[in-house]
Amino acid sequence: TPVRLTRECYIGTDRARAFEECRPALEAKYQAYVSWGSVKAFGGEKQLSFQDFARDRFLIGDEASVRDDIARYAETLGVDQFIMRTQWLGLPIDNAIGTIEALGRIFA
């Protein structure tokens, strides 16, 4: 039986730049989670920073760090099928295409 994992994914030239480039679009999604009360389920009563909330929920970084994260999920959880969401409202399509191309290199 396949083990699937779905994650938001963004790959940039380096980790800091990747967070900077995708933050506006993903933070809007994060704010929706806050409005739904999901932060309590994930972080207790305190509101988490975007980067803290993203940890272990989103795959954001450069190609090498995302490759490492994918390998970690495969090794620790036995994940063998990944569903990556690479486009969100407000993210330029060229950025999403860059992530898709990088994922192609990672999974090749």
Phi and psi in radians as a Rosetta constraint file:
Dihedral C 1 N 2 CA 2 C 2 CIRCULARHARMONIC -1.121 0.35
Dihedral N 2 CA 2 C 2 N 3 CIRCULARHARMONIC 2.559 0.35
Dihedral C 2 N 3 CA 3 C 3 CIRCULARHARMONIC -1.915 0.35
Dihedral N 3 CA 3 C 3 N 4 CIRCULARHARMONIC 1.960 0.35
Dihedral C 3 N 4 CA 4 C 4 CIRCULARHARMONIC -1.840 0.35
Dihedral N 4 CA 4 C 4 N 5 CIRCULARHARMONIC 2.607 0.35
Dihedral C 4 N 5 CA 5 C 5 CIRCULARHARMONIC -2.422 0.35
Dihedral N 5 CA 5 C 5 N 6 CIRCULARHARMONIC 2.277 0.35
Dihedral C 5 N 6 CA 6 C 6 CIRCULARHARMONIC -1.897 0.35
Dihedral N 6 CA 6 C 6 N 7 CIRCULARHARMONIC 2.288 0.35
Dihedral C 6 N 7 CA 7 C 7 CIRCULARHARMONIC -2.504 0.35
Dihedral N 7 CA 7 C 7 N 8 CIRCULARHARMONIC 2.614 0.35
Dihedral C 7 N 8 CA 8 C 8 CIRCULARHARMONIC -1.228 0.35
Dihedral N 8 CA 8 C 8 N 9 CIRCULARHARMONIC 2.441 0.35
Dihedral C 8 N 9 CA 9 C 9 CIRCULARHARMONIC -2.467 0.35
Dihedral N 9 CA 9 C 9 N 10 CIRCULARHARMONIC 2.326 0.35
Dihedral C 9 N 10 CA 10 C 10 CIRCULARHARMONIC -2.507 0.35
Dihedral N 10 CA 10 C 10 N 11 CIRCULARHARMONIC 2.259 0.35
Dihedral C 10 N 11 CA 11 C 11 CIRCULARHARMONIC -2.102 0.35
Dihedral N 11 CA 11 C 11 N 12 CIRCULARHARMONIC 2.162 0.35
Dihedral C 11 N 12 CA 12 C 12 CIRCULARHARMONIC -2.090 0.35
Dihedral N 12 CA 12 C 12 N 13 CIRCULARHARMONIC -2.992 0.35
Dihedral C 12 N 13 CA 13 C 13 CIRCULARHARMONIC -1.261 0.35
Dihedral N 13 CA 13 C 13 N 14 CIRCULARHARMONIC -0.496 0.35
Dihedral C 13 N 14 CA 14 C 14 CIRCULARHARMONIC -2.639 0.35
Dihedral N 14 CA 14 C 14 N 15 CIRCULARHARMONIC 2.930 0.35
Dihedral C 14 N 15 CA 15 C 15 CIRCULARHARMONIC -1.060 0.35
Dihedral N 15 CA 15 C 15 N 16 CIRCULARHARMONIC -0.811 0.35
Dihedral C 15 N 16 CA 16 C 16 CIRCULARHARMONIC -1.090 0.35
Dihedral N 16 CA 16 C 16 N 17 CIRCULARHARMONIC -0.785 0.35
Dihedral C 16 N 17 CA 17 C 17 CIRCULARHARMONIC -1.159 0.35
Dihedral N 17 CA 17 C 17 N 18 CIRCULARHARMONIC -0.661 0.35
Dihedral C 17 N 18 CA 18 C 18 CIRCULARHARMONIC -1.049 0.35
Dihedral N 18 CA 18 C 18 N 19 CIRCULARHARMONIC -0.809 0.35
Dihedral C 18 N 19 CA 19 C 19 CIRCULARHARMONIC -1.079 0.35
Dihedral N 19 CA 19 C 19 N 20 CIRCULARHARMONIC -0.733 0.35
Dihedral C 19 N 20 CA 20 C 20 CIRCULARHARMONIC -1.094 0.35
Dihedral N 20 CA 20 C 20 N 21 CIRCULARHARMONIC -0.735 0.35
Dihedral C 20 N 21 CA 21 C 21 CIRCULARHARMONIC -1.259 0.35
Dihedral N 21 CA 21 C 21 N 22 CIRCULARHARMONIC -0.651 0.35
Dihedral C 21 N 22 CA 22 C 22 CIRCULARHARMONIC -1.699 0.35
Dihedral N 22 CA 22 C 22 N 23 CIRCULARHARMONIC -0.209 0.35
Dihedral C 22 N 23 CA 23 C 23 CIRCULARHARMONIC -0.960 0.35
Dihedral N 23 CA 23 C 23 N 24 CIRCULARHARMONIC -0.849 0.35
Dihedral C 23 N 24 CA 24 C 24 CIRCULARHARMONIC -0.983 0.35
Dihedral N 24 CA 24 C 24 N 25 CIRCULARHARMONIC -0.772 0.35
Dihedral C 24 N 25 CA 25 C 25 CIRCULARHARMONIC -1.229 0.35
Dihedral N 25 CA 25 C 25 N 26 CIRCULARHARMONIC -0.790 0.35
Dihedral C 25 N 26 CA 26 C 26 CIRCULARHARMONIC -1.299 0.35
Dihedral N 26 CA 26 C 26 N 27 CIRCULARHARMONIC -0.534 0.35
Dihedral C 26 N 27 CA 27 C 27 CIRCULARHARMONIC -1.146 0.35
Dihedral N 27 CA 27 C 27 N 28 CIRCULARHARMONIC -0.594 0.35
Dihedral C 27 N 28 CA 28 C 28 CIRCULARHARMONIC -1.078 0.35
Dihedral N 28 CA 28 C 28 N 29 CIRCULARHARMONIC -0.706 0.35
Dihedral C 28 N 29 CA 29 C 29 CIRCULARHARMONIC -1.161 0.35
Dihedral N 29 CA 29 C 29 N 30 CIRCULARHARMONIC -0.730 0.35
Dihedral C 29 N 30 CA 30 C 30 CIRCULARHARMONIC -1.030 0.35
Dihedral N 30 CA 30 C 30 N 31 CIRCULARHARMONIC -0.742 0.35
Dihedral C 30 N 31 CA 31 C 31 CIRCULARHARMONIC -1.093 0.35
Dihedral N 31 CA 31 C 31 N 32 CIRCULARHARMONIC -0.564 0.35
Dihedral C 31 N 32 CA 32 C 32 CIRCULARHARMONIC -1.128 0.35
Dihedral N 32 CA 32 C 32 N 33 CIRCULARHARMONIC -0.732 0.35
Dihedral C 32 N 33 CA 33 C 33 CIRCULARHARMONIC -1.033 0.35
Dihedral N 33 CA 33 C 33 N 34 CIRCULARHARMONIC -0.742 0.35
Dihedral C 33 N 34 CA 34 C 34 CIRCULARHARMONIC -1.060 0.35
Dihedral N 34 CA 34 C 34 N 35 CIRCULARHARMONIC -0.790 0.35
Dihedral C 34 N 35 CA 35 C 35 CIRCULARHARMONIC -1.147 0.35
Dihedral N 35 CA 35 C 35 N 36 CIRCULARHARMONIC -0.447 0.35
Dihedral C 35 N 36 CA 36 C 36 CIRCULARHARMONIC -1.484 0.35
Dihedral N 36 CA 36 C 36 N 37 CIRCULARHARMONIC -0.114 0.35
Dihedral C 36 N 37 CA 37 C 37 CIRCULARHARMONIC 1.495 0.35
Dihedral N 37 CA 37 C 37 N 38 CIRCULARHARMONIC 0.164 0.35
Dihedral C 37 N 38 CA 38 C 38 CIRCULARHARMONIC -1.174 0.35
Dihedral N 38 CA 38 C 38 N 39 CIRCULARHARMONIC -0.441 0.35
Dihedral C 38 N 39 CA 39 C 39 CIRCULARHARMONIC -1.064 0.35
Dihedral N 39 CA 39 C 39 N 40 CIRCULARHARMONIC -0.642 0.35
Dihedral C 39 N 40 CA 40 C 40 CIRCULARHARMONIC -1.038 0.35
Dihedral N 40 CA 40 C 40 N 41 CIRCULARHARMONIC -0.687 0.35
Dihedral C 40 N 41 CA 41 C 41 CIRCULARHARMONIC -1.182 0.35
Dihedral N 41 CA 41 C 41 N 42 CIRCULARHARMONIC -0.539 0.35
Dihedral C 41 N 42 CA 42 C 42 CIRCULARHARMONIC -1.737 0.35
Dihedral N 42 CA 42 C 42 N 43 CIRCULARHARMONIC -0.560 0.35
Dihedral C 42 N 43 CA 43 C 43 CIRCULARHARMONIC -2.335 0.35
Dihedral N 43 CA 43 C 43 N 44 CIRCULARHARMONIC 0.283 0.35
Dihedral C 43 N 44 CA 44 C 44 CIRCULARHARMONIC 1.318 0.35
Dihedral N 44 CA 44 C 44 N 45 CIRCULARHARMONIC -2.684 0.35
Dihedral C 44 N 45 CA 45 C 45 CIRCULARHARMONIC -1.369 0.35
Dihedral N 45 CA 45 C 45 N 46 CIRCULARHARMONIC -0.455 0.35
Dihedral C 45 N 46 CA 46 C 46 CIRCULARHARMONIC -1.380 0.35
Dihedral N 46 CA 46 C 46 N 47 CIRCULARHARMONIC 2.605 0.35
Dihedral C 46 N 47 CA 47 C 47 CIRCULARHARMONIC -1.440 0.35
Dihedral N 47 CA 47 C 47 N 48 CIRCULARHARMONIC 2.245 0.35
Dihedral C 47 N 48 CA 48 C 48 CIRCULARHARMONIC -1.434 0.35
Dihedral N 48 CA 48 C 48 N 49 CIRCULARHARMONIC 2.641 0.35
Dihedral C 48 N 49 CA 49 C 49 CIRCULARHARMONIC -1.200 0.35
Dihedral N 49 CA 49 C 49 N 50 CIRCULARHARMONIC 2.832 0.35
Dihedral C 49 N 50 CA 50 C 50 CIRCULARHARMONIC -1.003 0.35
Dihedral N 50 CA 50 C 50 N 51 CIRCULARHARMONIC -0.806 0.35
Dihedral C 50 N 51 CA 51 C 51 CIRCULARHARMONIC -1.151 0.35
Dihedral N 51 CA 51 C 51 N 52 CIRCULARHARMONIC -0.660 0.35
Dihedral C 51 N 52 CA 52 C 52 CIRCULARHARMONIC -1.156 0.35
Dihedral N 52 CA 52 C 52 N 53 CIRCULARHARMONIC -0.723 0.35
Dihedral C 52 N 53 CA 53 C 53 CIRCULARHARMONIC -1.135 0.35
Dihedral N 53 CA 53 C 53 N 54 CIRCULARHARMONIC -0.656 0.35
Dihedral C 53 N 54 CA 54 C 54 CIRCULARHARMONIC -1.201 0.35
Dihedral N 54 CA 54 C 54 N 55 CIRCULARHARMONIC -0.523 0.35
Dihedral C 54 N 55 CA 55 C 55 CIRCULARHARMONIC -1.004 0.35
Dihedral N 55 CA 55 C 55 N 56 CIRCULARHARMONIC 2.239 0.35
Dihedral C 55 N 56 CA 56 C 56 CIRCULARHARMONIC 1.150 0.35
Dihedral N 56 CA 56 C 56 N 57 CIRCULARHARMONIC 0.136 0.35
Dihedral C 56 N 57 CA 57 C 57 CIRCULARHARMONIC -2.055 0.35
Dihedral N 57 CA 57 C 57 N 58 CIRCULARHARMONIC -0.638 0.35
Dihedral C 57 N 58 CA 58 C 58 CIRCULARHARMONIC -2.082 0.35
Dihedral N 58 CA 58 C 58 N 59 CIRCULARHARMONIC 2.656 0.35
Dihedral C 58 N 59 CA 59 C 59 CIRCULARHARMONIC -1.838 0.35
Dihedral N 59 CA 59 C 59 N 60 CIRCULARHARMONIC 1.792 0.35
Dihedral C 59 N 60 CA 60 C 60 CIRCULARHARMONIC -2.270 0.35
Dihedral N 60 CA 60 C 60 N 61 CIRCULARHARMONIC 2.262 0.35
Dihedral C 60 N 61 CA 61 C 61 CIRCULARHARMONIC 2.861 0.35
Dihedral N 61 CA 61 C 61 N 62 CIRCULARHARMONIC -2.866 0.35
Dihedral C 61 N 62 CA 62 C 62 CIRCULARHARMONIC -1.462 0.35
Dihedral N 62 CA 62 C 62 N 63 CIRCULARHARMONIC 3.063 0.35
Dihedral C 62 N 63 CA 63 C 63 CIRCULARHARMONIC -1.020 0.35
Dihedral N 63 CA 63 C 63 N 64 CIRCULARHARMONIC -0.741 0.35
Dihedral C 63 N 64 CA 64 C 64 CIRCULARHARMONIC -1.150 0.35
Dihedral N 64 CA 64 C 64 N 65 CIRCULARHARMONIC -0.753 0.35
Dihedral C 64 N 65 CA 65 C 65 CIRCULARHARMONIC -1.223 0.35
Dihedral N 65 CA 65 C 65 N 66 CIRCULARHARMONIC -0.637 0.35
Dihedral C 65 N 66 CA 66 C 66 CIRCULARHARMONIC -1.186 0.35
Dihedral N 66 CA 66 C 66 N 67 CIRCULARHARMONIC -0.685 0.35
Dihedral C 66 N 67 CA 67 C 67 CIRCULARHARMONIC -1.026 0.35
Dihedral N 67 CA 67 C 67 N 68 CIRCULARHARMONIC -0.760 0.35
Dihedral C 67 N 68 CA 68 C 68 CIRCULARHARMONIC -1.101 0.35
Dihedral N 68 CA 68 C 68 N 69 CIRCULARHARMONIC -0.730 0.35
Dihedral C 68 N 69 CA 69 C 69 CIRCULARHARMONIC -1.104 0.35
Dihedral N 69 CA 69 C 69 N 70 CIRCULARHARMONIC -0.734 0.35
Dihedral C 69 N 70 CA 70 C 70 CIRCULARHARMONIC -1.085 0.35
Dihedral N 70 CA 70 C 70 N 71 CIRCULARHARMONIC -0.774 0.35
Dihedral C 70 N 71 CA 71 C 71 CIRCULARHARMONIC -1.090 0.35
Dihedral N 71 CA 71 C 71 N 72 CIRCULARHARMONIC -0.674 0.35
Dihedral C 71 N 72 CA 72 C 72 CIRCULARHARMONIC -1.095 0.35
Dihedral N 72 CA 72 C 72 N 73 CIRCULARHARMONIC -0.777 0.35
Dihedral C 72 N 73 CA 73 C 73 CIRCULARHARMONIC -1.108 0.35
Dihedral N 73 CA 73 C 73 N 74 CIRCULARHARMONIC -0.705 0.35
Dihedral C 73 N 74 CA 74 C 74 CIRCULARHARMONIC -1.126 0.35
Dihedral N 74 CA 74 C 74 N 75 CIRCULARHARMONIC -0.762 0.35
Dihedral C 74 N 75 CA 75 C 75 CIRCULARHARMONIC -1.286 0.35
Dihedral N 75 CA 75 C 75 N 76 CIRCULARHARMONIC -0.781 0.35
Dihedral C 75 N 76 CA 76 C 76 CIRCULARHARMONIC -1.473 0.35
Dihedral N 76 CA 76 C 76 N 77 CIRCULARHARMONIC -0.551 0.35
Dihedral C 76 N 77 CA 77 C 77 CIRCULARHARMONIC -1.970 0.35
Dihedral N 77 CA 77 C 77 N 78 CIRCULARHARMONIC -0.120 0.35
Dihedral C 77 N 78 CA 78 C 78 CIRCULARHARMONIC 1.300 0.35
Dihedral N 78 CA 78 C 78 N 79 CIRCULARHARMONIC 0.375 0.35
Dihedral C 78 N 79 CA 79 C 79 CIRCULARHARMONIC -1.166 0.35
Dihedral N 79 CA 79 C 79 N 80 CIRCULARHARMONIC 2.260 0.35
Dihedral C 79 N 80 CA 80 C 80 CIRCULARHARMONIC -2.188 0.35
Dihedral N 80 CA 80 C 80 N 81 CIRCULARHARMONIC -0.011 0.35
Dihedral C 80 N 81 CA 81 C 81 CIRCULARHARMONIC -2.401 0.35
Dihedral N 81 CA 81 C 81 N 82 CIRCULARHARMONIC 2.176 0.35
Dihedral C 81 N 82 CA 82 C 82 CIRCULARHARMONIC -1.967 0.35
Dihedral N 82 CA 82 C 82 N 83 CIRCULARHARMONIC 2.313 0.35
Dihedral C 82 N 83 CA 83 C 83 CIRCULARHARMONIC -1.962 0.35
Dihedral N 83 CA 83 C 83 N 84 CIRCULARHARMONIC 1.978 0.35
Dihedral C 83 N 84 CA 84 C 84 CIRCULARHARMONIC -1.878 0.35
Dihedral N 84 CA 84 C 84 N 85 CIRCULARHARMONIC 2.208 0.35
Dihedral C 84 N 85 CA 85 C 85 CIRCULARHARMONIC -1.632 0.35
Dihedral N 85 CA 85 C 85 N 86 CIRCULARHARMONIC 2.076 0.35
Dihedral C 85 N 86 CA 86 C 86 CIRCULARHARMONIC -2.053 0.35
Dihedral N 86 CA 86 C 86 N 87 CIRCULARHARMONIC -0.011 0.35
Dihedral C 86 N 87 CA 87 C 87 CIRCULARHARMONIC -2.354 0.35
Dihedral N 87 CA 87 C 87 N 88 CIRCULARHARMONIC 2.293 0.35
Dihedral C 87 N 88 CA 88 C 88 CIRCULARHARMONIC -2.369 0.35
Dihedral N 88 CA 88 C 88 N 89 CIRCULARHARMONIC 2.752 0.35
Dihedral C 88 N 89 CA 89 C 89 CIRCULARHARMONIC -0.914 0.35
Dihedral N 89 CA 89 C 89 N 90 CIRCULARHARMONIC 2.187 0.35
Dihedral C 89 N 90 CA 90 C 90 CIRCULARHARMONIC 1.698 0.35
Dihedral N 90 CA 90 C 90 N 91 CIRCULARHARMONIC -0.176 0.35
Dihedral C 90 N 91 CA 91 C 91 CIRCULARHARMONIC -1.631 0.35
Dihedral N 91 CA 91 C 91 N 92 CIRCULARHARMONIC 2.195 0.35
Dihedral C 91 N 92 CA 92 C 92 CIRCULARHARMONIC -0.997 0.35
Dihedral N 92 CA 92 C 92 N 93 CIRCULARHARMONIC 2.430 0.35
Dihedral C 92 N 93 CA 93 C 93 CIRCULARHARMONIC -1.040 0.35
Dihedral N 93 CA 93 C 93 N 94 CIRCULARHARMONIC -0.604 0.35
Dihedral C 93 N 94 CA 94 C 94 CIRCULARHARMONIC -1.085 0.35
Dihedral N 94 CA 94 C 94 N 95 CIRCULARHARMONIC -0.596 0.35
Dihedral C 94 N 95 CA 95 C 95 CIRCULARHARMONIC -1.166 0.35
Dihedral N 95 CA 95 C 95 N 96 CIRCULARHARMONIC -0.747 0.35
Dihedral C 95 N 96 CA 96 C 96 CIRCULARHARMONIC -1.106 0.35
Dihedral N 96 CA 96 C 96 N 97 CIRCULARHARMONIC -0.730 0.35
Dihedral C 96 N 97 CA 97 C 97 CIRCULARHARMONIC -1.100 0.35
Dihedral N 97 CA 97 C 97 N 98 CIRCULARHARMONIC -0.693 0.35
Dihedral C 97 N 98 CA 98 C 98 CIRCULARHARMONIC -1.034 0.35
Dihedral N 98 CA 98 C 98 N 99 CIRCULARHARMONIC -0.708 0.35
Dihedral C 98 N 99 CA 99 C 99 CIRCULARHARMONIC -1.144 0.35
Dihedral N 99 CA 99 C 99 N 100 CIRCULARHARMONIC -0.749 0.35
Dihedral C 99 N 100 CA 100 C 100 CIRCULARHARMONIC -1.074 0.35
Dihedral N 100 CA 100 C 100 N 101 CIRCULARHARMONIC -0.739 0.35
Dihedral C 100 N 101 CA 101 C 101 CIRCULARHARMONIC -1.104 0.35
Dihedral N 101 CA 101 C 101 N 102 CIRCULARHARMONIC -0.742 0.35
Dihedral C 101 N 102 CA 102 C 102 CIRCULARHARMONIC -1.124 0.35
Dihedral N 102 CA 102 C 102 N 103 CIRCULARHARMONIC -0.704 0.35
Dihedral C 102 N 103 CA 103 C 103 CIRCULARHARMONIC -1.085 0.35
Dihedral N 103 CA 103 C 103 N 104 CIRCULARHARMONIC -0.631 0.35
Dihedral C 103 N 104 CA 104 C 104 CIRCULARHARMONIC -1.041 0.35
Dihedral N 104 CA 104 C 104 N 105 CIRCULARHARMONIC -0.720 0.35
Dihedral C 104 N 105 CA 105 C 105 CIRCULARHARMONIC -1.190 0.35
Dihedral N 105 CA 105 C 105 N 106 CIRCULARHARMONIC -0.678 0.35
Dihedral C 105 N 106 CA 106 C 106 CIRCULARHARMONIC -1.130 0.35
Dihedral N 106 CA 106 C 106 N 107 CIRCULARHARMONIC -0.772 0.35
Dihedral C 106 N 107 CA 107 C 107 CIRCULARHARMONIC -1.561 0.35
Dihedral N 107 CA 107 C 107 N 108 CIRCULARHARMONIC -0.060 0.35
